[in-house]
Amino acid sequence: MALDKSDVQSIAYLARMAISEEDVPAYAENLTSILTLVEQMSAVDTSGVEPMAHPLEMAQRLREDVVTEENRRDHFQQYAPAVENGLFLVPRVIE
Amino acid sequence: MEWEVVIGCEIHTQLATKSKIFSGAATAYGAEPNTQACAVDLGLPGVLPVLNKEAVRMAVMFGLAVDAEIGRRSVFARKNYFYPDLPKGYQISQFELPIVGKGQLAIELEGGESKTIGITRAHLEEDAGKSLHEDFHGMTGIDLNRAGTPLLEIVSEPDMRSGAEASAYMRKIHSIVTYLGICDGNLQEGSFRCDVNVSIRPKGQEAFGTRAEIKNLNSFRFVEKAVEYEVERQIAIIESGGKVVQETRLFDADKGETRSMRSKEEANDYRYFPDPDLLPVVVEEDFIEALRKTLPELPDAKKDRFIEQFGLPAYDAGFLTSSRGIADYFEQVVEASGAEAKLCANWVMGDLSAALNREDKTIEQSPVSAEMLAGMLKRIVDNTISGKIAKEVFEAMWSGEGDADAVIEKKGLKQITDSGAIEAVIDEVIANNAQQVENYRSAEPDKRGKMIGFFVGQVMKATGGKANPGQVNQLLKSKLEG
């Protein structure tokens, strides 16, 4: 499966990555070669193989439902570019 | 053309855990912004989510309550999208292997019929934070206290055929999760919200029409209204030769209409994949069986029992079991008062519910406790007060004037059952209304029944409503006949 220019642009948009126009053909080629590898793997007969959700043969450990975290807002917010009244401020999002 | 409406619901219930689904931050509602958002909730680099056992227990309880298959091995997946109330850039959810599989429940339709609605699945996921768009000089304020609150998203089959059915389904899920105690059910605070998928198709056609999704309905009434509006909108589009567009819409409660959310050109592409930070969740058979034993009596079973045990009409039983709080209150009143269940039901469904609605209170917030109401009903049963005077006593208890005995004593509301005293009043009424007495005596016997009401009224007026109505009737009759 070969990816074209618009595929690359839409993947970049989904990942919120800015890529320059002249780099698009190289990305298309690299991504296509990854997909080619995946296609080779798809050719293997995997009927009867349980899909692997995680490489470790273990089950998730569970936590007791206890509040262990304290309020560290001031600590966390010192790294934020903009805060006001305890809120993080971000460029306006309109639905 | 006759149209058939097809509706499926996705209900998000916030699970009533103390801490978040993947972190030890508190979930309490109404805290100062970002004071309950820890490093995991903020999506800082290097943090690791650890699953809350209680969230798993609650999800399994729900599954058992709707007779569903429990996912013995379920997997968390990342649902990728960018929005500032989701700092990681993905929501941890479940996709291919949810914790609760196919199940079902019954809803009551108008006229008492019941209908089975399929549950497709229910999965665990984390809630996002909140965006505030006002007053930040053109910026958006983000509060991440809600980020990471455990949600159980319950997805139904497209089995509903009207707004009323969708609303009945939402009520049913609401009563199940609150009976189980896995969700506080608070619609105003957003603990329980519903998305409805609505489409129409010509009656008899099997293929579904294009659907619109109406998001974030937080009232049973809104669900019904939003569906009704949406159905008319879609019919109008199709009948005028247009096509329904698949999109997300919002319900404007003030205008009673749905409108399109301004959406991006791109269709959502969430690129789900198993979250490498979390291992598969394994639920053992003994865990499930142990939980099954802790299931409380659920709304349907309780309703049947109320009909059987108390001899109540189905309507009353349905009303009284609509929430666990009301059902518990009613049972306490019956037990503590020793009064007829029907009398107790009438008071809970009548004056008490009216007062709760009037002041927008839940049964848990009622100023008249079950013990207080029972105390008042005892006084009706032992003839200390009449049903009519009881209304006055109830209002006094409601406004904090003490229990029934205190109110009766203080206001002098004790019923007059002394025949001598009642006779004296009757004699006076008869003496003062010679004309009416004569009319009564000369009337045909079958007309007298109505005419006696005048005299009863006069006696009641003279006694401030305190005379025992049965005695008044009896004594009046014999005196007037005489």
Boltz contact constraints between the chains, C-beta under 6 A:
constraints:
  - contact:
      token1: [A, 16]
      token2: [B, 82]
      max_distance: 6.0
  - contact:
      token1: [A, 53]
      token2: [B, 75]
      max_distance: 6.0
  - contact:
      token1: [A, 53]
      token2: [B, 274]
      max_distance: 6.0
  - contact:
      token1: [A, 53]
      token2: [B, 280]
      max_distance: 6.0
  - contact:
      token1: [A, 54]
      token2: [B, 279]
      max_distance: 6.0
  - contact:
      token1: [A, 58]
      token2: [B, 279]
      max_distance: 6.0
  - contact:
      token1: [A, 59]
      token2: [B, 279]
      max_distance: 6.0
  - contact:
      token1: [A, 59]
      token2: [B, 282]
      max_distance: 6.0
  - contact:
      token1: [A, 60]
      token2: [B, 51]
      max_distance: 6.0
  - contact:
      token1: [A, 60]
      token2: [B, 278]
      max_distance: 6.0
  - contact:
      token1: [A, 60]
      token2: [B, 279]
      max_distance: 6.0
  - contact:
      token1: [A, 60]
      token2: [B, 281]
      max_distance: 6.0
  - contact:
      token1: [A, 62]
      token2: [B, 51]
      max_distance: 6.0
  - contact:
      token1: [A, 62]
      token2: [B, 53]
      max_distance: 6.0
  - contact:
      token1: [A, 63]
      token2: [B, 50]
      max_distance: 6.0
  - contact:
      token1: [A, 63]
      token2: [B, 52]
      max_distance: 6.0
  - contact:
      token1: [A, 65]
      token2: [B, 17]
      max_distance: 6.0
  - contact:
      token1: [A, 65]
      token2: [B, 18]
      max_distance: 6.0
  - contact:
      token1: [A, 65]
      token2: [B, 19]
      max_distance: 6.0
  - contact:
      token1: [A, 65]
      token2: [B, 52]
      max_distance: 6.0
  - contact:
      token1: [A, 65]
      token2: [B, 54]
      max_distance: 6.0
  - contact:
      token1: [A, 67]
      token2: [B, 18]
      max_distance: 6.0
  - contact:
      token1: [A, 67]
      token2: [B, 19]
      max_distance: 6.0
  - contact:
      token1: [A, 67]
      token2: [B, 24]
      max_distance: 6.0
  - contact:
      token1: [A, 67]
      token2: [B, 26]
      max_distance: 6.0
  - contact:
      token1: [A, 68]
      token2: [B, 24]
      max_distance: 6.0
  - contact:
      token1: [A, 69]
      token2: [B, 24]
      max_distance: 6.0
  - contact:
      token1: [A, 69]
      token2: [B, 25]
      max_distance: 6.0
  - contact:
      token1: [A, 69]
      token2: [B, 38]
      max_distance: 6.0
  - contact:
      token1: [A, 71]
      token2: [B, 35]
      max_distance: 6.0
  - contact:
      token1: [A, 73]
      token2: [B, 34]
      max_distance: 6.0
  - contact:
      token1: [A, 73]
      token2: [B, 35]
      max_distance: 6.0
  - contact:
      token1: [A, 86]
      token2: [B, 32]
      max_distance: 6.0
  - contact:
      token1: [A, 86]
      token2: [B, 33]
      max_distance: 6.0
  - contact:
      token1: [A, 86]
      token2: [B, 34]
      max_distance: 6.0
  - contact:
      token1: [A, 87]
      token2: [B, 33]
      max_distance: 6.0
  - contact:
      token1: [A, 87]
      token2: [B, 141]
      max_distance: 6.0
  - contact:
      token1: [A, 87]
      token2: [B, 142]
      max_distance: 6.0
  - contact:
      token1: [A, 87]
      token2: [B, 143]
      max_distance: 6.0
  - contact:
      token1: [A, 88]
      token2: [B, 142]
      max_distance: 6.0
  - contact:
      token1: [A, 89]
      token2: [B, 136]
      max_distance: 6.0
  - contact:
      token1: [A, 89]
      token2: [B, 139]
      max_distance: 6.0
  - contact:
      token1: [A, 89]
      token2: [B, 141]
      max_distance: 6.0
  - contact:
      token1: [A, 90]
      token2: [B, 84]
      max_distance: 6.0
  - contact:
      token1: [A, 90]
      token2: [B, 140]
      max_distance: 6.0
  - contact:
      token1: [A, 90]
      token2: [B, 142]
      max_distance: 6.0
  - contact:
      token1: [A, 92]
      token2: [B, 138]
      max_distance: 6.0
  - contact:
      token1: [A, 92]
      token2: [B, 139]
      max_distance: 6.0
  - contact:
      token1: [A, 92]
      token2: [B, 140]
      max_distance: 6.0
  - contact:
      token1: [A, 93]
      token2: [B, 84]
      max_distance: 6.0
  - contact:
      token1: [A, 93]
      token2: [B, 140]
      max_distance: 6.0
  - contact:
      token1: [A, 95]
      token2: [B, 261]
      max_distance: 6.0
